[in-house]
Amino acid sequence: MNIGTASDYSGLPPKTIRYYEEIGLIIADRAQNGYRDYTQADIHKLAFLHRARGLGFSIEECRQLLALYEDTSRASAEVKALAEQKVGEIDRKMQELRELRQTLGHLIKNCHGDDRPDCPILENLAGESKSQ
């Protein structure tokens, strides 16, 4: 099937499919006319990659997951370890976002939000403090 059909079935834009082919995540056959020709197995891999990326896995992590998926002698412990590592990264990012929200909330609370030019938000962004 052509890239448009592969896009429809996998949920990925054609540009992303071309990129995945360019970096070697998927290798499409070529029809006699030179166009990409995707098999049902290719569509399955593309959908797999789409779901993995949707869960936040990086391209390299997707490469590892795809290799593990295709390795019938894999140990599920390897897959679990990758998933646990991803959850740890998500937890760290969530903590960072909570801290950012707290800092920004504090700055908003201390900004008068009136016609005066002094603004703790801008002062903080500029690296200035009130004592300067």
Summary of the structure (lengths in Angstrom):
residues: 132
radius of gyration: 23.5
end to end distance: 66.6
largest distance: 73.6
contacts: 298
relative contact order: 0.08
helix: 64%
strand: 3%
